[in-house]
Amino acid sequence: KNSTKLTDEEQIILGEYSGLYDYIFIYKESNVDTIYHEIGHIIYKRFFEETPENLPIWEDYYNFLKDNDLLSTTYGYTSAKEGFSEEYARYQTGQTQHHQMNQFMDPINNWLKS
């Protein structure tokens, strides 16, 4: 729904996730949001790509957020995977836009801590 173009700043690659070996590459201008975003890719792979029955749970919530223009960043609108990673980064840094995001992310975070 959001048709805003990515800014020049948003187009700069600050980090990268390699799914082949679950490597995260963080580049020198990165911040903590970038680190959590890249960790979000690993979580997305584990919780949604490797467990396909979980994928509709995120996709339904993502589509709700997208359709109601509630995603936290412009970059989050590019795909469900990027949307998850962006929302995970915002959740971890206390910048979550949608009030139900904590209910979605808390169980994932608790599993990671166990």
C-alpha positions in Angstrom: 0.0 0.0 0.0 2.8 2.4 0.9 4.1 3.8 -2.4 6.8 5.9 -0.9 10.2 5.4 -2.6 13.2 4.4 -0.5 15.4 7.3 0.4 19.1 7.4 -0.6 19.9 6.6 3.1 17.6 3.6 3.0 19.2 2.3 -0.1 22.7 2.1 1.4 23.5 -1.5 2.4 24.5 -1.5 6.1 24.3 -5.3 6.7 23.7 -8.5 4.9 22.5 -12.0 5.7 23.7 -15.1 4.0 21.3 -17.9 4.3 23.7 -20.5 3.1 25.7 -20.6 6.4 23.6 -18.2 8.5 26.3 -15.6 8.4 25.6 -11.9 9.1 27.8 -9.3 7.6 27.7 -5.9 9.3 29.4 -2.9 7.6 31.2 -0.1 9.3 28.4 2.5 9.2 25.9 0.2 10.8 24.0 0.7 14.0 22.2 -1.6 16.5 19.0 -1.5 14.3 21.0 -3.1 11.5 22.3 -5.8 13.7 18.8 -6.7 14.9 17.5 -6.5 11.4 20.0 -9.1 10.2 19.3 -11.3 13.2 15.7 -11.0 12.2 16.5 -12.7 8.9 17.9 -15.7 10.8 14.7 -15.8 13.0 12.5 -15.5 9.9 14.3 -18.5 8.3 14.0 -20.6 11.4 10.4 -19.7 12.4 8.8 -19.3 9.0 10.8 -20.7 6.1 11.9 -23.9 7.9 8.5 -24.3 9.6 6.0 -23.5 6.8 2.9 -24.0 8.9 4.0 -20.8 10.9 4.4 -18.7 7.7 0.7 -17.8 7.4 0.7 -16.4 10.9 3.3 -13.8 10.0 2.0 -13.2 6.5 -1.5 -12.5 7.8 -0.2 -10.0 10.4 2.2 -8.5 7.9 -0.6 -7.9 5.3 -2.7 -6.3 8.0 0.1 -4.0 8.9 0.9 -3.2 5.3 -2.8 -2.7 4.2 -3.3 -0.3 7.1 0.0 1.5 6.6 1.3 0.5 10.0 4.8 -0.9 9.2 7.5 0.9 11.1 9.7 1.6 8.0 9.4 2.2 4.3 11.8 -0.7 3.7 9.5 -3.0 5.6 7.0 -2.7 2.7 9.3 -4.4 0.2 8.5 -8.0 1.3 7.2 -10.1 4.2 10.7 -11.2 5.0 12.1 -7.6 5.1 9.0 -6.5 7.0 9.6 -9.1 9.7 13.3 -8.1 10.0 12.4 -4.4 10.2 9.7 -5.0 12.8 12.0 -7.3 14.8 14.7 -4.6 14.9 12.2 -2.0 16.0 10.8 -4.4 18.7 14.3 -5.0 20.1 15.1 -1.3 20.2 11.7 -0.2 21.6 10.5 1.5 18.5 7.6 -0.7 17.6 4.8 1.2 15.9 1.9 -1.3 16.2 0.7 -2.0 19.7 0.2 -5.7 19.1 3.7 -6.3 17.9 4.9 -7.1 21.4 2.3 -9.9 21.6 3.7 -11.3 18.3 7.4 -10.9 19.1 7.4 -11.7 22.9 7.0 -15.5 22.4 9.8 -15.5 19.8 12.1 -13.5 22.1 11.3 -15.8 25.0 12.2 -18.8 23.0 15.5 -17.2 22.0 16.3 -16.6 25.6 15.6 -20.1 26.7 
